Amino acid sequence: MPPIPITIVTGFLGSGKTTLILNLIPQLPKDYKLALLKNEFGDLAVDSQLASSSAISGVQELLNGCICCNLVGQLGDALDTLRQDVEPDRIIIETSGSAFPATLAMEVNRLGRESSHYALDGVIVVIDVENWQGYDDTSYTAKLQARYTDLIVFNKWEHVSERRYEDCLDRVGDLELQVANVKSDKGRVDVAVLLGLDSAMAKKMDLEHALDPVNGHQHDHGADHQREVEVLSVSLSARKGDQRGVDPEALATFLFSAPKDEVYRIKAIIAASRSPAASDGSRADLTPETTVTLSRYILNWAFGRWTFTPLKPTSAMSGHEPTMRMTVICARYEAEKWKKRILTDRLLKLEDGGEDEELHIERLS
């Protein structure tokens, strides 16, 4: 079984973490099982909206303490309870407003290494633009939350002037971060930005849609809303239709070279003649019955970390499928630069070289 991806959502009190999660749920496949681990101070029950949501398959609460310090030892037990009772496709950890995400992320990584049951997908911090000026000078924790994160979501910016929003950006910039950031649309951010492509999502969605963040999800939040990201669609295949895998060294160079503040996520279905290496050096094990020359893998790159998950042998390549289909989600104004770099430096190519490959890159948004 592939590890369960874990997404950590943190942010100061009242920043809009629960709203972000509620707006994420409708974007998921209908049979996608999402579990929530919620950490609050006091004897507070889970928000009634979440508790009544049929899309939340299971909820665990860690109360009367902070998940990053005095409750950190209970994290493994809480995750195991969700894993055994719910069998979720993904777990979201929503922290209390005072939690320090670095400690929590390290604990998730430790549990993942020791059990192979979990994998950290990303740490997201929600910033309340309307009230940021009121606490960024007084709360050391708020600054730490912004510093130790993979993605910053600016929330409630619609309620303030452009000058106030720019001031918030400047104050975050003072932390000298190289971190992806987006503006929410009334607490909503596209699932393609928030979550990586995991094996369960790939199975429960058509792969064409799973790799297409522009057309793969319903968008009912206003077509005039300015997109916060730019998307490249990449296809690599051999002209003669022969089956050849991607060049693993070139792919690794590409994945290592992508800066976290320019490229937010990379999602792909690739064919390879041998098991490719994840960012930590580990390799996905193929099942013993796999006898095909090429096997397909799901690549999930998020904020400088990446994994490869093998697809079942029955999903091995057919002759008409491209060697690789990839979606690259970039920060605004970065897509054209990365399109040119991929083409110029040949960062994506077939193994064994040759001039018979076709590499197509199209900007979707």
Number of C-alpha atoms within 10 A of each C-alpha: 7 16 17 23 22 25 23 22 24 29 27 25 15 14 24 22 25 19 16 21 19 17 17 17 18 13 16 18 17 12 13 19 20 20 24 25 20 21 24 21 15 10 10 12 11 17 10 8 11 18 15 10 12 13 19 19 20 22 20 16 17 22 17 14 16 19 27 22 12 10 14 16 12 11 19 15 10 15 22 14 15 19 19 9 10 16 17 20 21 24 28 19 24 23 26 24 20 21 24 23 26 16 15 20 21 13 18 21 16 16 18 19 12 9 10 14 16 23 21 22 28 23 24 26 27 30 28 23 24 19 15 20 15 11 14 17 11 10 12 11 18 23 18 16 24 26 20 19 24 22 26 24 26 26 25 21 22 15 12 12 11 11 9 16 20 13 15 22 14 12 16 18 12 9 12 10 13 15 20 22 23 18 22 20 21 17 22 18 21 20 17 22 19 21 19 21 24 23 22 17 19 18 13 14 17 12 15 13 13 23 23 20 21 15 12 16 17 12 11 6 10 8 8 6 8 9 16 18 21 20 24 20 21 19 20 22 25 20 12 9 14 13 20 20 25 24 19 19 15 17 17 16 12 16 20 13 12 18 15 20 18 22 27 26 27 26 24 23 26 25 29 22 17 16 20 26 16 19 16 9 8 12 16 16 11 16 11 7 7 13 11 12 14 22 23 26 24 21 23 22 24 26 22 19 17 20 23 26 24 25 19 13 17 10 11 19 20 10 10 10 16 23 28 22 21 20 24 24 24 28 21 17 12 16 23 15 11 17 18 12 13 16 14 9 10 14 17 22 25 27 16 9 10 9 8 13 18 16 19 13 17 14 14 15 16
